[in-house]
Amino acid sequence: MVGQKKWALLTADKRIRYNILEKKALAECGVKEFVFASGNLSGEEMAAALERALPKMVRMASRSGPPFVAAITRLGEVHLRWPK
């Protein structure tokens, strides 16, 4: 549904890109996924990182075709993780 609606997926599950079945589903459904790079962020820290990262996420989502997985760092940086 996310890929069909051309939405972006935001998750804290950074292991998705390592699971073969989940990676296949991302590819088949054309999902643009953003994941928090650290699993140890509080809700407040995630919100702050997301606020800083949002302009970069919008640029990446508009310039990069699906599928992809990009990481959001604690400082709000956005880095492409898959595919490379």
N, CA, C and O atoms as a MOPAC input file, in Angstrom:
PM7 MOZYME 1SCF
protein

 N      0.81800 1    -1.19100 1     0.00000 1
 C      0.00000 1     0.00000 1     0.00000 1
 C      0.86700 1     1.26200 1     0.00000 1
 O      0.54300 1     2.22400 1    -0.69700 1
 N      1.95500 1     1.27800 1     0.76400 1
 C      2.82600 1     2.45300 1     0.82300 1
 C      3.39200 1     2.76200 1    -0.56200 1
 O      3.35300 1     3.90900 1    -1.00700 1
 N      3.91700 1     1.74600 1    -1.24100 1
 C      4.47800 1     1.94200 1    -2.57100 1
 C      3.43000 1     2.34400 1    -3.59200 1
 O      3.67600 1     3.20600 1    -4.43600 1
 N      2.25200 1     1.71600 1    -3.51700 1
 C      1.17900 1     2.02900 1    -4.46700 1
 C      0.73500 1     3.47900 1    -4.34700 1
 O      0.42900 1     4.12400 1    -5.35000 1
 N      0.70200 1     3.98500 1    -3.13500 1
 C      0.26400 1     5.36400 1    -2.91900 1
 C      1.40000 1     6.36700 1    -3.07700 1
 O      1.20300 1     7.57600 1    -2.95300 1
 N      2.61200 1     5.83600 1    -3.35700 1
 C      3.81400 1     6.66000 1    -3.52000 1
 C      4.15600 1     7.42900 1    -2.25000 1
 O      4.69000 1     8.53700 1    -2.30400 1
 N      3.84400 1     6.83000 1    -1.11800 1
 C      4.21700 1     7.38100 1     0.17800 1
 C      5.62900 1     6.93200 1     0.50900 1
 O      6.15500 1     6.00500 1    -0.10700 1
 N      6.23600 1     7.58600 1     1.47500 1
 C      7.52400 1     7.15000 1     2.02200 1
 C      7.25600 1     6.42700 1     3.33900 1
 O      6.34500 1     6.78800 1     4.08400 1
 N      8.05200 1     5.41600 1     3.61100 1
 C      7.95000 1     4.64800 1     4.84700 1
 C      8.98200 1     5.18000 1     5.82800 1
 O     10.15300 1     5.33200 1     5.47900 1
 N      8.55900 1     5.46200 1     7.04000 1
 C      9.45500 1     5.90800 1     8.11100 1
 C      9.41900 1     4.85600 1     9.20200 1
 O      8.35000 1     4.50800 1     9.70200 1
 N     10.60400 1     4.34100 1     9.57700 1
 C     10.65900 1     3.28100 1    10.57300 1
 C     11.92000 1     3.39500 1    11.42700 1
 O     12.87700 1     4.07800 1    11.06200 1
 N     11.90000 1     2.72600 1    12.54600 1
 C     13.08300 1     2.62400 1    13.39600 1
 C     13.71800 1     1.24400 1    13.25300 1
 O     14.72200 1     0.95600 1    13.90400 1
 N     13.14200 1     0.38800 1    12.40600 1
 C     13.64800 1    -0.97200 1    12.20400 1
 C     14.73800 1    -0.96200 1    11.14600 1
 O     14.45400 1    -1.12900 1     9.95900 1
 N     15.97900 1    -0.76800 1    11.56400 1
 C     17.07800 1    -0.67400 1    10.60600 1
 C     17.51500 1    -2.02400 1    10.05800 1
 O     18.37900 1    -2.07000 1     9.18200 1
 N     16.95400 1    -3.11400 1    10.54000 1
 C     17.32900 1    -4.44600 1    10.06500 1
 C     16.57400 1    -4.85500 1     8.79100 1
 O     16.91300 1    -5.86900 1     8.18000 1
 N     15.56800 1    -4.09100 1     8.38400 1
 C     14.77100 1    -4.45500 1     7.20900 1
 C     15.65100 1    -4.67200 1     5.98800 1
 O     15.43900 1    -5.62100 1     5.23400 1
 N     16.63200 1    -3.80700 1     5.78400 1
 C     17.44000 1    -3.90800 1     4.56300 1
 C     18.32500 1    -5.14700 1     4.53900 1
 O     18.90000 1    -5.46700 1     3.49900 1
 N     18.44600 1    -5.84900 1     5.65900 1
 C     19.24700 1    -7.06600 1     5.70100 1
 C     18.39800 1    -8.32700 1     5.52100 1
 O     18.94100 1    -9.39600 1     5.23900 1
 N     17.10000 1    -8.22200 1     5.67700 1
 C     16.21300 1    -9.36500 1     5.54800 1
 C     15.84800 1    -9.52600 1     4.07300 1
 O     15.26700 1    -8.62500 1     3.46800 1
 N     16.19000 1   -10.67200 1     3.50400 1
 C     16.00500 1   -10.89000 1     2.06700 1
 C     14.54300 1   -10.73000 1     1.64700 1
 O     14.25700 1   -10.09000 1     0.63500 1
 N     13.62100 1   -11.30400 1     2.41600 1
 C     12.19900 1   -11.21000 1     2.05100 1
 C     11.68600 1    -9.78000 1     2.15600 1
 O     10.91800 1    -9.33100 1     1.30400 1
 N     12.10300 1    -9.06600 1     3.19000 1
 C     11.65100 1    -7.68100 1     3.34100 1
 C     12.25400 1    -6.78800 1     2.26400 1
 O     11.58500 1    -5.89400 1     1.74600 1
 N     13.52000 1    -7.03000 1     1.92700 1
 C     14.15000 1    -6.25200 1     0.85900 1
 C     13.46200 1    -6.53300 1    -0.48200 1
 O     13.27900 1    -5.62100 1    -1.28800 1
 N     13.08200 1    -7.78700 1    -0.71900 1
 C     12.36000 1    -8.14300 1    -1.94500 1
 C     11.00900 1    -7.42300 1    -1.98900 1
 O     10.60100 1    -6.92600 1    -3.03900 1
 N     10.32300 1    -7.36800 1    -0.85100 1
 C      9.03200 1    -6.67300 1    -0.79200 1
 C      9.20600 1    -5.17700 1    -1.05000 1
 O      8.39000 1    -4.57400 1    -1.74700 1
 N     10.26300 1    -4.57000 1    -0.49700 1
 C     10.52500 1    -3.15000 1    -0.75900 1
 C     10.70700 1    -2.91700 1    -2.25100 1
 O     10.16700 1    -1.96400 1    -2.81300 1
 N     11.47600 1    -3.80000 1    -2.88900 1
 C     11.74600 1    -3.65200 1    -4.32000 1
 C     10.48400 1    -3.86100 1    -5.15100 1
 O     10.18700 1    -3.06800 1    -6.04400 1
 N      9.74500 1    -4.92500 1    -4.86000 1
 C      8.54100 1    -5.23900 1    -5.64800 1
 C      7.46000 1    -4.17900 1    -5.51300 1
 O      6.71700 1    -3.91200 1    -6.45800 1
 N      7.37600 1    -3.57900 1    -4.33900 1
 C      6.32200 1    -2.58200 1    -4.09000 1
 C      6.78600 1    -1.15600 1    -4.35900 1
 O      5.99200 1    -0.21900 1    -4.27000 1
 N      8.06900 1    -0.98100 1    -4.69000 1
 C      8.57900 1     0.35100 1    -5.00800 1
 C      8.53300 1     1.30000 1    -3.82700 1
 O      8.00700 1     2.40800 1    -3.93000 1
 N      9.08900 1     0.86200 1    -2.69600 1
 C      9.01800 1     1.65000 1    -1.46200 1
 C     10.27000 1     2.51400 1    -1.28600 1
 O     11.39400 1     2.07300 1    -1.52900 1
 N     10.04200 1     3.73900 1    -0.86100 1
 C     11.09800 1     4.65700 1    -0.44500 1
 C     11.07300 1     4.65400 1     1.08500 1
 O     10.14200 1     5.17100 1     1.70200 1
 N     12.10200 1     4.07000 1     1.68400 1
 C     12.11300 1     3.89700 1     3.13700 1
 C     13.16900 1     4.77100 1     3.79600 1
 O     14.31100 1     4.84600 1     3.34200 1
 N     12.76500 1     5.42300 1     4.86600 1
 C     13.67800 1     6.18400 1     5.71200 1
 C     13.68400 1     5.52400 1     7.07600 1
 O     12.62900 1     5.25000 1     7.64800 1
 N     14.87600 1     5.26800 1     7.59400 1
 C     15.01400 1     4.55800 1     8.85900 1
 C     15.96100 1     5.33000 1     9.77300 1
 O     16.96700 1     5.87400 1     9.31800 1
 N     15.63800 1     5.37200 1    11.04400 1
 C     16.53400 1     6.00600 1    12.00700 1
 C     17.76500 1     5.13300 1    12.17500 1
 O     17.64500 1     3.93500 1    12.43100 1
 N     18.95200 1     5.72100 1    12.03300 1
 C     20.20600 1     4.96700 1    12.05900 1
 C     20.50300 1     4.39600 1    13.43900 1
 O     21.14600 1     3.35300 1    13.55200 1
 N     20.04700 1     5.06000 1    14.47300 1
 C     20.27700 1     4.58600 1    15.83400 1
 C     18.96500 1     4.09000 1    16.42400 1
 O     17.94000 1     4.76700 1    16.34700 1
 N     19.00900 1     2.91400 1    17.00600 1
 C     17.81600 1     2.36400 1    17.64800 1
 C     17.65900 1     2.83500 1    19.07800 1
 O     16.71900 1     2.43800 1    19.76700 1
 N     18.57300 1     3.67900 1    19.52800 1
 C     18.56200 1     4.11800 1    20.92300 1
 C     18.07600 1     5.54800 1    21.10500 1
 O     18.39600 1     6.19000 1    22.10500 1
 N     17.31400 1     6.04700 1    20.15600 1
 C     16.81600 1     7.42400 1    20.26400 1
 C     15.48600 1     7.45100 1    21.00500 1
 O     14.63500 1     6.58200 1    20.81600 1
 N     15.32500 1     8.45800 1    21.84700 1
 C     14.02900 1     8.66900 1    22.49600 1
 C     13.07300 1     9.26900 1    21.47600 1
 O     13.49700 1     9.69500 1    20.40200 1
 N     11.81700 1     9.30400 1    21.79600 1
 C     10.83100 1     9.92400 1    20.91200 1
 C     11.16900 1    11.37900 1    20.63200 1
 O     11.01800 1    11.85800 1    19.50800 1
 N     11.62300 1    12.07100 1    21.65600 1
 C     11.99600 1    13.48300 1    21.49700 1
 C     13.20200 1    13.63000 1    20.56100 1
 O     13.23800 1    14.53700 1    19.72900 1
 N     14.17800 1    12.74400 1    20.70000 1
 C     15.35600 1    12.79000 1    19.83400 1
 C     14.99100 1    12.44700 1    18.39100 1
 O     15.51800 1    13.04800 1    17.45500 1
 N     14.08900 1    11.47800 1    18.21300 1
 C     13.62900 1    11.13800 1    16.86300 1
 C     12.92700 1    12.33000 1    16.22400 1
 O     13.14100 1    12.62500 1    15.04800 1
 N     12.10000 1    13.00600 1    16.99100 1
 C     11.37200 1    14.16300 1    16.47200 1
 C     12.33700 1    15.27200 1    16.05000 1
 O     12.15100 1    15.89000 1    15.00200 1
 N     13.36500 1    15.52500 1    16.86100 1
 C     14.35000 1    16.56000 1    16.53700 1
 C     15.14000 1    16.18300 1    15.28800 1
 O     15.37200 1    17.02500 1    14.42200 1
 N     15.55700 1    14.90900 1    15.19200 1
 C     16.30100 1    14.45900 1    14.02000 1
 C     15.42800 1    14.54600 1    12.77200 1
 O     15.89300 1    14.96800 1    11.71300 1
 N     14.17500 1    14.15000 1    12.89600 1
 C     13.24200 1    14.19900 1    11.77200 1
 C     13.00800 1    15.63600 1    11.31300 1
 O     12.94200 1    15.90300 1    10.11200 1
 N     12.88600 1    16.53800 1    12.24000 1
 C     12.68600 1    17.94800 1    11.89300 1
 C     13.87700 1    18.48100 1    11.09000 1
 O     13.69200 1    19.19700 1    10.10500 1
 N     15.08600 1    18.13400 1    11.50600 1
 C     16.28000 1    18.58700 1    10.78400 1
 C     16.42500 1    17.86800 1     9.43700 1
 O     16.90200 1    18.45500 1     8.46500 1
 N     16.01300 1    16.60100 1     9.38500 1
 C     16.20600 1    15.79600 1     8.17900 1
 C     15.13700 1    16.01400 1     7.11200 1
 O     15.37500 1    15.72200 1     5.94000 1
 N     13.99300 1    16.50800 1     7.48400 1
 C     12.85700 1    16.55200 1     6.56000 1
 C     13.15600 1    17.20500 1     5.21100 1
 O     12.77000 1    16.63600 1     4.19000 1
 N     13.81900 1    18.36300 1     5.14200 1
 C     14.10500 1    18.93400 1     3.81500 1
 C     14.98100 1    18.01100 1     2.96100 1
 O     14.77900 1    17.91700 1     1.75000 1
 N     15.94900 1    17.33200 1     3.58100 1
 C     16.82500 1    16.41000 1     2.85600 1
 C     16.04300 1    15.18100 1     2.40300 1
 O     16.27400 1    14.65800 1     1.31300 1
 N     15.11900 1    14.72600 1     3.24100 1
 C     14.28600 1    13.56900 1     2.89000 1
 C     13.40700 1    13.88900 1     1.69300 1
 O     13.26100 1    13.06600 1     0.78900 1
 N     12.82900 1    15.06800 1     1.68200 1
 C     11.96200 1    15.47700 1     0.56700 1
 C     12.76900 1    15.54100 1    -0.72800 1
 O     12.31000 1    15.08200 1    -1.77300 1
 N     13.98400 1    16.11800 1    -0.65400 1
 C     14.83300 1    16.18500 1    -1.85300 1
 C     15.18000 1    14.78400 1    -2.34800 1
 O     15.08100 1    14.50600 1    -3.54300 1
 N     15.58500 1    13.90300 1    -1.43600 1
 C     15.96500 1    12.54900 1    -1.83400 1
 C     14.76600 1    11.80900 1    -2.42600 1
 O     14.89800 1    11.14000 1    -3.45100 1
 N     13.61500 1    11.92300 1    -1.79900 1
 C     12.42300 1    11.22000 1    -2.28200 1
 C     11.99200 1    11.72300 1    -3.65100 1
 O     11.48500 1    10.95100 1    -4.46500 1
 N     12.18800 1    13.00700 1    -3.91100 1
 C     11.76300 1    13.54500 1    -5.20600 1
 C     12.78200 1    13.26200 1    -6.30700 1
 O     12.41200 1    13.19700 1    -7.47900 1
 N     14.05000 1    13.09300 1    -5.95600 1
 C     15.10600 1    12.87800 1    -6.95700 1
 C     15.43500 1    11.41000 1    -7.19000 1
 O     15.93800 1    11.05300 1    -8.25500 1
 N     15.16100 1    10.56500 1    -6.22000 1
 C     15.54100 1     9.15400 1    -6.31400 1
 C     14.30900 1     8.29200 1    -6.53600 1
 O     13.31400 1     8.39700 1    -5.81800 1
 N     14.39900 1     7.44600 1    -7.53900 1
 C     13.30300 1     6.52100 1    -7.78200 1
 C     13.33200 1     5.37500 1    -6.79400 1
 O     14.38100 1     5.04700 1    -6.23900 1
 N     12.18600 1     4.77100 1    -6.57600 1
 C     12.12900 1     3.63200 1    -5.66900 1
 C     12.71600 1     2.38500 1    -6.32700 1
 O     12.79600 1     2.32600 1    -7.55400 1
 N     13.11200 1     1.42700 1    -5.57400 1
 C     13.12200 1     1.38400 1    -4.11700 1
 C     14.43900 1     1.93600 1    -3.57500 1
 O     15.45800 1     1.94100 1    -4.26500 1
 N     14.39500 1     2.39400 1    -2.34000 1
 C     15.62500 1     2.73200 1    -1.63900 1
 C     15.38100 1     2.71000 1    -0.14000 1
 O     14.24800 1     2.78800 1     0.33400 1
 N     16.49700 1     2.60000 1     0.59700 1
 C     16.49400 1     2.72100 1     2.05000 1
 C     17.52400 1     3.78300 1     2.38700 1
 O     18.68000 1     3.68200 1     1.97500 1
 N     17.12000 1     4.79300 1     3.12700 1
 C     18.02000 1     5.85900 1     3.55300 1
 C     17.97200 1     5.96700 1     5.06900 1
 O     16.92000 1     5.79400 1     5.68400 1
 N     19.11800 1     6.25400 1     5.65900 1
 C     19.22200 1     6.36800 1     7.11100 1
 C     19.16600 1     7.82700 1     7.53200 1
 O     19.72300 1     8.70200 1     6.86900 1
 N     18.48500 1     8.07600 1     8.64500 1
 C     18.42200 1     9.39500 1     9.26400 1
 C     19.27700 1     9.32100 1    10.52000 1
 O     19.01500 1     8.50400 1    11.40300 1
 N     20.29000 1    10.16100 1    10.60700 1
 C     21.16500 1    10.14100 1    11.77600 1
 C     20.57800 1    10.99600 1    12.89900 1
 O     19.62200 1    11.74500 1    12.69800 1
 N     21.16200 1    10.86700 1    14.05700 1
 C     20.77000 1    11.64800 1    15.22800 1
 C     20.85000 1    13.15000 1    14.94700 1
 O     20.06900 1    13.93200 1    15.49100 1
 N     21.80400 1    13.54900 1    14.08700 1
 C     21.99800 1    14.96300 1    13.77000 1
 C     21.13300 1    15.44300 1    12.61000 1
 O     21.18800 1    16.61300 1    12.22900 1
 N     20.33000 1    14.52900 1    12.04700 1
 C     19.43500 1    14.91800 1    10.96700 1
 C     20.02400 1    14.79100 1     9.58300 1
 O     19.46000 1    15.31600 1     8.62300 1
 N     21.15100 1    14.10300 1     9.45700 1
 C     21.72000 1    13.83700 1     8.13300 1
 C     20.96000 1    12.66300 1     7.51900 1
 O     20.39700 1    11.83400 1     8.23400 1
 N     20.94900 1    12.60300 1     6.18900 1
 C     20.25600 1    11.52300 1     5.47100 1
 C     21.25100 1    10.89800 1     4.49800 1
 O     21.84400 1    11.58200 1     3.66300 1
 N     21.42100 1     9.55900 1     4.62600 1
 C     22.39200 1     8.84000 1     3.80000 1
 C     21.73400 1     7.62900 1     3.14300 1
 O     21.04800 1     6.84900 1     3.80400 1
 N     21.94900 1     7.48200 1     1.83900 1
 C     21.43700 1     6.32900 1     1.12300 1
 C     22.16800 1     5.07600 1     1.59500 1
 O     23.39900 1     5.04000 1     1.61100 1
 N     21.40700 1     4.04500 1     1.97900 1
 C     21.99300 1     2.78700 1     2.44700 1
 C     21.80300 1     1.66600 1     1.43700 1
 O     22.66700 1     0.79800 1     1.30800 1
 N     20.68300 1     1.67200 1     0.71700 1
 C     20.39400 1     0.60100 1    -0.24700 1
 C     19.48700 1     1.14800 1    -1.32000 1
 O     18.55000 1     1.86500 1    -0.97100 1
 N     19.67600 1     0.88200 1    -2.56400 1
 C     20.85700 1     0.22000 1    -3.12000 1
 C     22.01200 1     1.19700 1    -3.22800 1
 O     21.81200 1     2.41100 1    -3.23500 1
 N     23.20500 1     0.66900 1    -3.31100 1
 C     24.39000 1     1.52100 1    -3.46200 1
 C     24.98300 1     1.34200 1    -4.81100 1
 O     25.98900 1     1.97500 1    -5.13100 1

